Amino acid sequence: MTPRHFVRRPRLVQLLDDLVEYPVTALVAPAGAGKTMLAADWIRHTGRRAAWLALDDADREARQLTMALAVSADQLVPGSAEAAMSVLRRPRDPAEAVHTLVEELEDLGTQPTVLVVDNVHLVDGDTVAAGCLATFVEHRPAWLDLVLLSRRRLALPVDRLRADGALADVTFDALRFSDAEAAAMLTGLCPDVASEELPDVTEWAGGWAAALQLAALAVRSQRASPVKESGEQSDAPAAGSGRLVDEYLWHEVLTAERPEMIHLLLSVSVVDRVNYPLAEMLTSRPDAGDLLAEAEGRGLFVTGLESGGWFEVHGLVRDMLRADLERRSPDRLRELHGLAARWFEAADDSLTAVDHWMAADRPREAVRLLAALAVDLLDSGREAAIRQTIGRLTPDLATAGPDELVDFAWCQLLVDRTSFVAASAAAESTAPSETGDGAARLMVLRATAALLSGDWRGCEELAREALSMMESPAWLDPIARYGWSLVAHGIALDERWLDGGEAVLAVANGVSNDAQRSIALEGTRALGLALAGHPLDAVRTAAAVRQVAEQGELSTLRVELDLAEALAMRELGDHDQARQLLECLSAHASYPLTFVQLVAQLELVELHLADGEVGLAETMFARATETSEREHSAGSAASSVARRGVLVGLARRDQDSAARWALRVDDPFWGALSGAQVLLAQHRLPEAAESVSEAVARCARHQVLRHLVLARALRDGERERAEKEVATAAEIAAEHGMVETVGSVGRDLLDLLELAAWRVPDGWMNRLRHVAVGGDLAVAAPGALVDELTARERDVLRLLPTRLTVREIADQLFVSHNTLKFHLRVIYQKLGVNSRAEAVATARRLGLLRTF
């Protein structure tokens, strides 16, 4: 008879319908999972002729099992068991009777029929009975389908049956009750209770039908209690559910178990999964693994996982065991968590170890391990998962020593900049000395704070000092070894990256013992190459490590690679791709690489200016200024903002603003260059030449810029020298793939660049011409022209200073020769000139050819 609380589960009935093509279907799940009810419901649903065999302890004996199979077969096909029973009455091997039975069934073939065999777990895998069952299953007649119900793995050649397409498995994962099914069962078990009064036990029960029934019993009991009748509210239903499951577990399941088995289950309840070595550590028993296997074999809520030799205890049962251990022996529970922490730490499962150190009430051990993990967690974007853990550590470290406080401060990197800076200040206040490893670790905190605040040069200097102070090898300390990453970022952001240079080689050697830092260094390298004017090398470096970043989910590396590629694409003249990447990076902060957002915003300012979008450049510059004031008000970052302020001021023809920004550029190269650009705009050419001559170039890009700006200052008075400066700039730029730098700064030097064209590859020169033409010209002041130039006329005007012939200009612009001559006549008319040379001179005077 179907119980009143029975919940029909169509999804599982449909699943069994779908599996009917398999001759054998196995439902394998713990006790109380609903296997029997599901099989019975499916039999009713399918309408096929069926028999049911429920095994018991007596069927562990081969002769008894064979007899039970024969009797069940005779129910399906009357008379089919006579020959097998005759064999069983003689002193022969029961296996012979099984062969006789299946032969009779084959000969007496009938319509498709189902035999359900329940409690198959009672047949042990290494017995004669198991062999008889296997023979029956493997040689069953074609018309007979078997449904086997078991609490554990079948004592059958499962792998071979699966490979032959003869067996399909339905496990506990499929049989777990869904939220809706669980609610329906609770409602059926408690029909007089309003749904809002039912405790939320679905997640607690883990889809286990038996637990849901016990929870319902607790609800009914609580409703009848005096407390409920008096109208008082209580959480008793949930607590009662736990008590009932606990009583069921101890009084019905574990009451007859040996002490060593109880000890095993209690000990392993502190971990979510356990293997032989871990079980041996937790129990101090060399046979712990054998006990685990025995527990699984006997259906004691222990399940072997598919790979790796791991086991797990059903979550609800594990919680009950752990709660019992906490009630009876809290000290033992903490001791077990400490043992588990040591084991997982030794096994390189550090995050699990941190959880167990916390459960063991050993917060300082947790901090020590978290400090070692902090950078890797940041690199992989997993900091959010353990912020709550870090929050629990704070009060426990109120009386900690200097080393523990440094570790704790380092952990705050996983939270946010404010927490990190505050914790670092607390660590600073307890610094015992100014030398040794402790002082060096504290210096790394200062260097990190400098990077976060925008003092990139200071970051590098502090990190170098920290590394020099280390008495033990830096790579052995998780905080000290990050010093090399800080040095690398200082070099990259200060635009001094040079592969093969002494500084870069020192960094590579410093991280050579740390695979994670070595991988991360490639992202910094790509960024450094892009900033230093090596776009092709930057793209190649980023491409080489991109797959590693994606597969390893290294989020900070991906962000750094994105920035490097954006800078390189812009330098190579691919504005569209660069714009897309930069806009994405500029929109959101990328903690802990806080510089990424600011650098992206500043690069967008230059990109907008190069495209003649002065309004957009001003808007983005305002955002960058706000970002700098909020996050990066120190040193290098502030200078980076100021030098873009110079460019925006010059684009707006606001020389006063540009001059004020130039005074704020505190950089030995950019300060002199920015001053020279302002002087050029003021037509103070000798002073501009003197200023740019003082610029100390640190990389190839600086060299190109220095030569180009100096050529602009010299071209009217010392043209021959200007030609040499342009030629040198072109050769350096072409060697390293720089295009945008030359195209934007050297637009009014196109005639000199054309003179140097024979010195550089044709492909690079053609790309430069494309970049030079790509940007819009500045709009002339009202009334300066007879009539405004059209967009196409401005394109033609841009190419007039070059050495290209009229026909070559037509080809460059994809127009006919006659069309171009028409445009030239119109341009001459609007400018009031009669020749190409006069047109160029007049356009420069009117500001129609951009000057930086």
C-alpha positions in Angstrom: 0.0 0.0 0.0 1.3 3.4 -0.9 1.9 5.6 2.2 -0.1 8.8 2.6 3.1 10.9 2.5 4.4 9.3 -0.7 5.7 11.8 -3.2 5.7 10.7 -6.8 8.7 12.0 -8.6 8.0 12.0 -12.4 11.6 13.0 -13.2 13.0 9.8 -11.8 10.2 7.6 -13.3 11.1 9.2 -16.6 14.7 8.4 -16.0 14.0 4.7 -15.4 11.8 4.8 -18.6 14.8 6.2 -20.5 17.1 3.5 -19.1 14.8 0.6 -20.0 17.1 -0.2 -23.0 19.7 -1.4 -20.5 19.0 -5.0 -19.3 20.2 -4.1 -15.8 19.5 -0.9 -13.9 21.1 -0.4 -10.5 19.9 2.1 -7.9 22.8 2.6 -5.5 22.3 4.9 -2.5 22.4 5.0 1.3 19.6 3.6 3.4 16.5 5.8 3.4 17.2 7.4 0.0 13.9 6.3 -1.5 15.2 3.5 -3.7 12.4 1.0 -2.9 9.5 3.5 -3.2 10.9 4.7 -6.6 11.2 1.2 -8.0 7.7 0.3 -6.8 6.3 3.5 -8.4 8.0 2.7 -11.7 6.7 -0.8 -11.7 3.2 0.6 -11.3 3.8 3.2 -14.0 5.2 0.8 -16.6 2.5 -1.8 -16.2 4.9 -4.6 -17.1 4.7 -8.0 -15.4 7.1 -8.0 -12.5 8.3 -9.8 -9.4 10.0 -8.5 -6.3 12.8 -10.2 -4.4 13.8 -8.6 -1.1 17.0 -10.3 0.2 17.7 -10.7 3.9 20.7 -11.9 5.9 19.9 -15.5 5.2 20.5 -14.8 1.5 24.2 -14.2 2.2 24.6 -18.0 1.8 24.9 -19.1 -1.8 22.3 -22.0 -1.7 19.7 -19.8 0.0 20.3 -17.0 -2.5 19.9 -19.3 -5.5 16.7 -20.7 -4.0 15.3 -17.2 -3.6 16.2 -16.4 -7.2 14.5 -19.6 -8.4 11.3 -18.9 -6.4 11.1 -15.4 -7.8 11.6 -16.7 -11.4 8.9 -19.3 -10.9 6.5 -16.4 -10.0 7.2 -14.9 -13.4 7.3 -18.2 -15.4 5.6 -21.0 -13.5 7.6 -24.3 -13.7 10.9 -22.6 -14.5 12.4 -23.3 -11.1 11.8 -27.1 -10.9 15.1 -28.1 -12.5 17.2 -25.7 -10.5 15.5 -26.8 -7.2 16.2 -30.4 -8.1 19.9 -29.5 -8.4 19.9 -27.7 -5.1 18.5 -30.8 -3.4 21.6 -32.7 -4.3 25.0 -31.8 -2.8 26.3 -29.8 -5.7 27.7 -26.4 -6.3 24.9 -23.8 -6.2 26.4 -22.2 -9.3 25.3 -25.2 -11.2 21.8 -24.6 -10.1 22.0 -21.0 -11.3 23.2 -22.1 -14.7 20.3 -24.6 -14.8 17.8 -21.8 -13.8 18.9 -19.3 -16.5 18.9 -22.1 -19.2 15.3 -23.0 -18.2 14.3 -19.3 -18.3 15.8 -18.9 -21.8 13.9 -21.9 -23.1 10.6 -20.8 -21.5 10.8 -17.3 -23.0 7.9 -14.9 -22.4 6.9 -11.3 -22.7 9.2 -8.6 -21.4 9.3 -8.9 -17.6 11.0 -7.2 -14.7 12.6 -8.7 -11.6 13.4 -6.2 -8.8 16.1 -7.5 -6.4 16.2 -5.3 -3.2 19.0 -5.2 -0.6 21.6 -6.5 -3.0 24.2 -5.0 -0.6 23.7 -8.0 1.7 25.5 -10.1 -0.9 29.2 -9.6 -0.1 31.7 -9.2 -3.0 34.1 -12.1 -2.1 31.6 -14.9 -1.4 30.2 -17.8 -3.3 26.8 -16.1 -3.1 28.2 -13.1 -5.0 29.4 -15.4 -7.7 26.0 -16.9 -8.1 24.3 -13.5 -8.3 26.9 -12.4 -10.9 26.2 -15.5 -13.0 22.5 -14.9 -12.9 22.8 -11.2 -13.9 25.3 -11.9 -16.7 23.4 -14.8 -18.2 19.8 -13.6 -17.7 17.4 -14.2 -20.6 16.9 -11.4 -23.1 13.3 -11.0 -22.1 14.1 -10.4 -18.4 15.1 -6.9 -17.1 16.7 -6.6 -13.7 16.4 -3.7 -11.3 18.9 -4.0 -8.5 18.6 -1.9 -5.3 21.7 -1.6 -3.1 23.2 0.6 -0.4 26.7 0.3 -1.8 28.6 -0.7 -4.9 27.3 -3.9 -6.4 29.1 -7.2 -5.8 29.2 -7.7 -9.6 31.6 -7.1 -12.5 30.2 -3.6 -12.8 32.9 -2.2 -15.2 32.5 -5.0 -17.6 28.7 -4.8 -17.6 28.9 -1.0 -18.2 31.4 -1.5 -21.1 29.1 -4.1 -22.7 26.2 -1.7 -22.5 24.3 -4.0 -20.1 24.3 -1.8 -16.9 23.1 1.7 -16.1 23.6 3.3 -12.6 21.3 5.7 -10.7 23.1 7.1 -7.7 22.2 9.1 -4.6 22.9 12.3 -6.5 19.9 11.6 -8.7 17.8 10.2 -5.9 18.2 13.2 -3.6 14.9 15.1 -3.1 14.7 18.5 -4.8 13.5 21.4 -2.7 10.0 21.1 -4.2 9.9 17.3 -3.6 11.1 17.8 0.0 8.4 20.4 0.6 5.8 18.0 -0.8 6.9 15.2 1.5 6.9 17.4 4.6 3.5 18.6 3.7 2.3 15.0 3.3 3.8 14.0 6.6 2.4 17.1 8.4 -0.9 17.8 6.7 -2.2 19.9 9.6 0.8 22.2 9.7 0.8 25.4 7.7 3.7 25.6 5.2 5.2 28.6 6.9 5.5 26.6 10.1 7.5 23.8 8.5 11.2 24.2 9.3 13.5 24.8 6.4 15.2 21.4 6.5 15.7 20.7 2.8 19.3 21.8 2.7 20.0 20.3 6.2 18.7 16.9 5.1 20.8 16.9 1.9 18.0 15.3 -0.1 17.9 12.3 2.2 14.3 11.0 2.5 14.9 9.4 5.9 16.1 12.7 7.4 13.0 14.5 6.0 10.7 11.9 7.6 12.5 12.4 11.0 12.2 16.2 10.6 8.5 15.9 10.0 8.2 13.7 13.1 10.0 16.5 15.1 7.5 19.1 13.7 4.5 17.0 14.8 6.0 16.4 18.2 6.7 20.1 18.7 3.2 21.1 17.7 1.8 18.8 20.5 4.3 20.2 23.1 3.0 22.5 25.9 5.3 25.3 24.7 3.5 25.3 21.3 0.1 25.1 22.9 0.9 28.1 25.1 1.5 30.1 22.0 5.3 30.7 22.6 7.6 30.6 19.6 10.5 28.2 19.5 13.1 26.8 17.2 12.4 23.3 18.6 11.4 21.8 15.2 14.8 22.3 13.8 16.5 21.2 17.0 14.1 18.3 17.3 15.0 17.1 13.8 18.6 17.0 14.8 17.9 15.1 18.0 15.8 12.5 16.2 18.5 12.0 13.5 21.1 11.8 16.2 19.1 9.3 18.1 18.4 7.3 15.0 22.1 7.3 14.1 23.3 6.2 17.5 20.5 3.9 18.6 19.6 2.2 15.3 22.7 2.4 13.1 25.8 2.6 15.4 24.6 0.9 18.5 26.1 -2.5 17.7 29.3 -1.2 16.1 32.8 -2.0 17.4 34.5 0.8 19.4 37.2 1.2 16.7 34.6 1.8 14.1 32.9 4.4 16.2 36.3 6.0 16.9 37.0 6.1 13.1 33.6 7.8 12.2 33.9 10.4 15.0 37.5 11.2 14.0 36.9 11.6 10.3 33.8 13.7 10.8 36.0 16.8 11.1 36.8 16.7 7.4 34.6 16.8 4.3 36.5 14.0 2.6 39.1 11.5 3.8 41.6 9.1 2.4 43.8 6.4 4.0 46.7 8.6 5.1 44.5 11.3 6.5 42.4 8.7 8.3 45.5 7.2 9.8 46.6 10.6 11.1 43.2 11.5 12.6 42.8 8.1 14.3 46.4 7.2 15.0 45.5 3.7 13.6 47.4 2.0 10.8 44.3 0.1 9.8 42.1 3.2 9.5 41.9 2.8 5.7 40.7 -0.8 6.1 38.0 0.4 8.5 36.9 3.1 6.0 36.5 0.4 3.4 34.6 -1.8 5.8 32.3 1.1 6.7 31.5 1.7 3.1 30.9 -2.0 2.6 28.5 -2.2 5.5 26.5 0.9 4.5 27.6 3.1 7.4 27.0 6.3 5.4 30.6 6.2 4.0 30.9 6.4 0.2 34.0 5.9 -1.9 34.6 8.6 -4.4 35.3 7.7 -8.0 39.0 8.5 -8.0 41.9 9.3 -5.8 41.2 6.9 -3.0 39.0 9.3 -1.2 35.8 8.7 0.9 33.1 10.9 2.2 30.6 10.6 5.0 27.1 11.7 4.2 26.9 15.4 5.1 24.1 15.2 7.6 25.6 12.2 9.4 29.0 13.9 9.4 27.4 17.0 11.1 25.7 14.8 13.7 28.9 13.0 14.5 30.9 16.3 14.7 28.2 17.9 16.9 28.3 14.8 19.3 32.1 15.1 19.5 31.8 18.8 20.3 29.4 18.1 23.1 31.4 15.3 24.6 35.0 16.4 24.0 35.5 19.9 22.6 39.3 19.6 23.3 39.5 16.4 21.2 37.5 18.2 18.4 40.1 21.1 18.3 42.9 18.6 18.4 41.5 16.7 15.4 41.1 20.0 13.5 44.7 20.7 14.2 45.8 17.3 12.9 43.7 17.9 9.8 45.3 21.3 9.3 48.8 19.9 9.4 47.9 17.1 7.0 46.3 19.4 4.4 49.1 22.0 4.7 51.6 19.2 4.1 49.5 18.1 1.1 49.6 21.7 -0.4 45.8 22.1 0.2 46.4 25.4 2.1 43.0 26.9 1.9 41.5 23.8 3.6 44.3 23.9 6.1 43.4 27.5 7.0 39.8 26.5 7.7 41.0 23.7 10.0 43.5 26.0 11.8 40.6 28.4 12.5 38.4 25.5 13.7 41.2 24.4 15.9 41.2 27.8 17.6 44.7 28.5 16.3 44.3 31.9 14.5 48.0 32.6 14.4 48.7 29.5 12.4 45.9 30.5 10.1 47.4 34.0 9.6 50.9 32.4 9.0 49.4 30.3 6.2 47.2 33.0 4.8 50.2 35.3 4.5 52.0 32.7 2.4 48.9 32.4 0.2 47.9 36.0 -0.1 49.6 36.9 -3.4 48.5 33.7 -5.1 45.0 34.2 -4.0 45.1 37.8 -5.4 46.6 36.5 -8.6 43.7 34.1 -9.1 41.0 36.5 -7.9 39.9 34.3 -4.9 40.4 36.9 -2.2 36.6 37.3 -1.7 36.2 33.7 -0.6 38.2 34.2 2.6 37.5 37.7 3.6 35.2 36.5 6.3 37.9 34.3 7.7 40.3 37.2 7.8 37.7 39.3 9.7 37.6 36.6 12.4 41.3 36.9 12.9 41.5 40.6 14.0 40.6 40.3 17.7 42.8 37.2 18.2 45.9 39.2 17.2 45.5 42.1 19.7 48.5 40.9 21.6 50.5 39.4 18.7 54.2 40.1 18.2 55.8 41.9 15.3 56.1 38.9 13.0 52.5 38.0 13.5 51.4 41.5 12.9 53.4 41.7 9.6 51.7 38.5 8.5 48.3 39.8 9.5 49.0 43.1 7.6 50.0 41.1 4.5 46.7 39.2 4.7 44.9 42.4 4.5 45.9 42.6 0.9 43.1 40.2 0.4 40.6 42.7 1.7 41.3 46.2 0.4 43.9 49.0 0.4 42.5 50.8 3.5 42.7 47.6 5.6 46.2 46.9 4.3 47.5 50.3 5.1 46.0 50.4 8.6 47.3 47.0 9.4 50.7 47.9 8.0 50.8 51.0 10.3 50.1 48.8 13.3 52.9 46.5 12.3 55.2 49.5 11.9 54.5 50.6 15.5 55.9 47.3 16.9 59.0 47.0 14.7 61.8 45.8 17.0 64.8 46.8 14.9 65.9 48.3 11.6 67.8 45.3 10.4 67.3 41.6 9.7 64.5 39.5 8.1 61.8 41.1 10.3 62.7 44.6 9.2 63.0 43.5 5.6 59.5 42.0 5.6 58.2 45.3 7.1 60.0 47.1 4.3 58.1 45.0 1.7 54.8 46.2 3.3 56.0 49.8 2.8 57.0 49.1 -0.8 53.6 47.6 -1.5 51.9 50.6 0.0 54.0 52.8 -2.3 52.8 50.9 -5.3 49.2 51.2 -4.3 49.6 55.0 -3.7 51.2 55.6 -7.1 54.8 56.2 -5.9 56.2 53.7 -8.4 59.8 54.8 -8.2 59.6 54.7 -4.4 58.1 51.2 -4.5 61.1 49.9 -6.4 63.6 51.6 -4.1 61.9 50.2 -0.9 61.6 46.8 -2.4 65.3 46.7 -3.3 66.2 47.9 0.2 64.1 45.1 1.7 65.7 42.4 -0.5 69.2 43.6 0.5 68.3 43.4 4.2 67.2 39.8 4.0 69.7 37.5 5.9 68.0 34.3 4.8 67.2 33.6 1.1 64.3 35.9 0.1 62.5 33.2 -2.0 61.9 31.1 1.2 59.8 33.9 2.7 56.3 34.4 1.1 56.4 38.2 1.8 60.0 38.8 1.0 59.9 37.0 -2.3 57.1 39.4 -3.5 59.8 42.1 -3.3 61.0 41.1 -6.7 57.6 41.6 -8.2 57.5 45.1 -6.7 60.9 45.8 -8.2 59.7 44.6 -11.6 56.6 46.8 -11.4 58.8 49.8 -10.5 61.0 49.2 -13.5 58.1 48.7 -15.8 56.1 51.8 -14.7 59.2 54.0 -14.7 59.6 53.1 -18.4 63.0 51.5 -17.9 62.3 47.9 -19.0 65.1 46.5 -21.1 65.3 42.7 -21.7 68.9 41.6 -21.0 69.5 44.7 -18.9 71.2 44.3 -15.5 68.1 45.3 -13.5 65.7 43.0 -15.4 68.1 40.1 -15.2 68.3 40.5 -11.5 64.5 40.3 -11.2 64.3 37.2 -13.3 67.0 35.5 -11.2 65.2 36.6 -8.0 62.0 34.8 -9.0 63.6 31.8 -10.6 62.8 29.6 -7.6 59.1 30.6 -7.6 57.1 29.3 -10.5 54.1 31.4 -9.7 56.1 34.6 -9.5 58.0 33.7 -12.7 54.7 33.4 -14.6 53.4 36.7 -13.1 56.7 38.4 -14.1 55.8 37.8 -17.8 52.8 40.0 -17.4 54.9 42.8 -15.9 57.5 42.2 -18.6 54.8 42.7 -21.4 53.7 45.9 -19.7 57.2 47.1 -19.3 58.0 46.4 -23.0 54.9 48.3 -24.1 55.7 51.4 -22.0 59.3 51.4 -23.1 58.5 51.4 -26.8 58.8 47.8 -27.8 55.2 47.0 -28.9 56.0 44.0 -31.0 57.9 42.3 -28.2 55.1 43.2 -25.8 52.5 41.6 -28.0 54.7 38.4 -28.4 55.3 38.2 -24.7 51.6 38.6 -23.9 50.6 36.0 -26.5 53.1 33.5 -25.1 51.6 33.6 -21.6 48.0 34.4 -22.3 46.9 30.7 -22.4 48.6 30.0 -19.0 46.7 33.0 -17.6 43.4 31.8 -18.9 43.8 28.2 -17.9 45.1 29.0 -14.5 42.4 31.7 -13.9 45.1 34.1 -13.0 43.0 37.3 -13.0 45.7 39.8 -12.1 48.0 38.4 -14.8 45.1 38.7 -17.4 44.5 42.3 -16.4 48.2 43.2 -16.8 48.3 41.4 -20.2 45.2 43.3 -21.3 46.9 46.7 -20.4 50.1 45.7 -22.1 48.3 44.6 -25.3 46.2 47.8 -25.3 49.3 50.0 -25.1 51.1 47.9 -27.8 48.0 48.0 -30.1 47.8 51.8 -29.8 51.6 52.2 -30.5 51.2 50.0 -33.6 48.4 52.2 -34.9 45.4 49.9 -34.1 43.3 52.5 -32.4 40.0 50.5 -32.5 41.3 47.5 -30.6 43.3 49.7 -28.2 40.3 51.9 -27.5 38.1 48.9 -26.7 40.6 47.4 -24.2 41.4 50.7 -22.6 37.8 51.7 -22.1 37.2 48.4 -20.3 40.2 48.8 -18.1 39.5 52.4 -17.3 36.0 51.7 -16.2 36.8 49.6 -13.1 39.5 49.5 -10.5 41.8 46.4 -10.7 42.9 45.7 -7.2 45.7 45.1 -6.2 47.0 46.4 -9.6 45.5 49.8 -8.8 47.7 51.5 -11.4 45.9 49.7 -14.3 42.8 51.9 -14.2 44.8 55.2 -14.1 47.3 54.2 -16.8 44.3 53.1 -19.0 42.6 56.4 -18.5 45.7 58.4 -19.3 46.3 56.4 -22.4 42.8 57.1 -23.5 43.5 60.8 -23.1 46.4 60.5 -25.6 44.4 58.3 -28.0 41.5 60.9 -28.1 44.0 63.7 -28.7 45.6 61.7 -31.5 42.2 61.2 -33.1 41.4 64.9 -32.8 38.7 64.3 -30.1 39.7 67.1 -27.8 36.4 67.1 -25.9 36.6 63.4 -25.2 40.2 63.8 -24.1 39.2 66.6 -21.7 36.4 64.4 -20.2 38.7 61.4 -19.8 41.5 63.6 -18.3 39.0 64.9 -15.7 38.3 61.2 -14.7 42.0 60.4 -14.6 42.6 63.4 -12.4 39.9 62.3 -10.0 41.3 58.7 -9.9 44.7 60.1 -9.2 43.6 62.3 -6.4 41.5 59.5 -4.8 44.0 56.6 -5.2 47.4 57.7 -6.6 48.3 61.1 -5.4 52.0 60.3 -4.9 55.1 60.7 -7.0 55.2 58.9 -10.3 51.4 58.7 -10.8 51.0 62.4 -10.2 53.7 63.2 -12.8 52.0 60.9 -15.3 48.7 62.8 -14.9 50.5 66.2 -15.1 52.2 65.4 -18.4 48.9 64.5 -20.0 47.6 67.8 -18.6 50.3 69.5 -20.7 49.0 67.7 -23.8 45.4 68.7 -23.1 46.3 72.3 -22.5 48.3 72.4 -25.8 45.4 70.8 -27.7 43.0 73.5 -26.3 45.6 76.2 -27.2 45.7 77.1 -23.5 49.4 77.7 -23.1 49.1 79.0 -19.5 47.3 75.8 -18.4 49.9 73.6 -20.2 52.7 75.6 -18.6 51.2 75.1 -15.1 50.9 71.4 -15.7 54.5 71.2 -17.0 55.8 72.6 -13.7 54.1 69.6 -11.9 55.9 67.0 -13.9 58.5 65.6 -11.6 60.4 63.3 -13.9 64.0 63.7 -15.3 62.7 62.9 -18.8 59.1 64.0 -19.0 59.6 67.1 -17.1 62.2 68.4 -19.6 60.1 67.2 -22.6 56.9 68.7 -21.3 58.6 72.0 -20.8 60.0 71.9 -24.3 56.6 71.2 -25.8 55.2 74.3 -24.1 58.1 76.4 -25.3 57.5 75.1 -28.9 53.9 76.2 -28.7 55.1 79.6 -27.6 57.5 79.7 -30.5 60.5 79.9 -28.2 62.5 77.5 -30.2 66.1 78.0 -28.8 64.7 77.5 -25.3 62.7 74.5 -26.4 65.9 72.9 -27.9 67.8 73.6 -24.7 65.0 72.1 -22.5 64.7 68.9 -24.5 68.4 68.5 -24.6 68.2 68.1 -20.8 65.7 65.2 -21.0 67.3 62.0 -19.7 66.0 59.2 -21.9 65.4 55.9 -20.1 64.1 53.7 -23.0 63.8 53.6 -26.7 60.5 55.5 -26.7 62.1 58.3 -24.8 64.9 58.4 -27.3 62.5 58.7 -30.2 60.5 61.4 -28.5 63.6 63.4 -27.6 64.9 63.3 -31.2 61.6 64.3 -32.7 60.9 67.2 -30.3 64.5 68.4 -30.7 64.0 68.3 -34.5 60.9 70.5 -34.3 62.8 73.0 -32.3 65.7 73.0 -34.8 64.0 72.7 -38.2 63.6 76.4 -38.9 67.2 77.4 -37.9 69.3 74.2 -38.2 67.5 72.1 -40.8 70.4 69.8 -41.5 70.7 68.9 -37.9 66.9 68.5 -37.7 67.0 66.1 -40.6 69.6 64.0 -38.7 67.5 64.0 -35.5 64.4 62.8 -37.5 66.4 60.1 -39.3 67.7 58.8 -36.0 64.2 58.8 -34.5 62.8 57.0 -37.5 65.5 54.3 -37.4 65.0 53.6 -33.6 61.2 53.6 -34.0 61.2 51.3 -37.0 63.6 48.9 -35.2 61.2 48.4 -32.3 57.9 48.8 -34.1 56.9 52.2 -32.8 54.4 54.0 -35.1 52.0 56.1 -33.0 54.8 57.9 -31.1 56.2 59.1 -34.4 52.9 59.7 -36.1 51.5 61.9 -33.3 54.6 63.9 -32.2 56.1 64.1 -35.7 53.0 65.1 -37.8 54.6 68.5 -38.8 57.9 66.7 -39.6 56.4 64.5 -42.4 58.6 66.2 -45.0 61.7 65.3 -43.0 60.5 61.8 -42.3 60.0 61.3 -46.0 63.7 62.3 -46.5 64.6 59.5 -44.1 62.2 57.0 -45.7 65.1 55.2 -47.4 66.6 54.4 -44.0 63.6 52.4 -42.8 61.5 49.4 -44.1 58.7 50.3 -46.6 56.1 48.6 -44.5 56.8 50.6 -41.4 56.8 53.9 -43.5 53.5 53.1 -45.0 52.0 52.3 -41.6 53.4 55.6 -40.3 51.8 57.5 -43.2 48.5 55.8 -42.4 48.7 56.8 -38.7 49.7 60.4 -39.6 46.7 60.8 -41.9 44.3 59.0 -39.5 43.9 61.9 -37.0 41.8 65.0 -37.6 43.5 68.3 -38.0 42.9 71.1 -35.5 40.0 73.3 -36.5 41.2 76.8 -37.6 40.1 79.9 -35.8 36.9 81.5 -37.3 37.6 83.8 -40.2 41.1 82.5 -40.9 40.0 80.8 -44.1 38.1 82.0 -47.1 36.0 78.9 -46.5 36.2 75.9 -44.2 38.0 72.8 -45.6 36.0 69.6 -46.0 37.1 66.4 -44.4 38.6 65.1 -47.6 40.4 68.4 -48.2 41.9 68.1 -44.8 43.1 64.6 -45.6 44.8 65.9 -48.7 46.3 68.8 -46.8 47.9 66.4 -44.3 50.0 64.7 -47.0 51.2 67.9 -48.7 54.3 68.3 -46.4 55.4 64.8 -47.4 57.7 63.8 -50.4 54.8 61.9 -52.0 53.9 63.0 -55.5 50.5 64.0 -56.4 49.8 60.7 -58.0 51.1 58.9 -54.9 48.9 61.0 -52.6 45.9 60.0 -54.8 46.8 56.4 -54.3 47.2 56.8 -50.6 43.7 58.3 -50.3 42.2 55.9 -52.8 41.0 58.6 -55.2 41.8 59.3 -58.9 44.5 61.5 -60.1 42.0 64.0 -61.6 40.0 64.1 -58.4 43.0 64.9 -56.3 44.0 67.8 -58.6 40.4 69.1 -58.2 40.8 69.0 -54.4 44.2 70.8 -54.7 42.7 73.7 -56.7 39.9 74.1 -54.1 42.4 74.0 -51.2 44.6 76.6 -52.8 41.6 78.8 -53.4 40.4 78.5 -49.8 43.9 79.2 -48.4 44.5 82.0 -50.9 47.8 80.5 -52.2 49.1 79.4 -55.6 51.4 76.4 -54.8 51.9 73.3 -52.6 54.7 74.9 -50.6 52.6 78.0 -49.9 49.7 75.8 -48.9 51.9 74.0 -46.3 53.3 77.2 -44.9 49.9 78.9 -44.6 48.3 75.7 -43.1 51.1 75.7 -40.4 50.6 79.3 -39.7 46.8 78.9 -39.3 47.3 75.8 -37.0 45.7 73.5 -39.5 48.7 71.1 -39.3 48.8 69.9 -35.7 51.8 70.9 -33.6 52.5 69.2 -30.3 
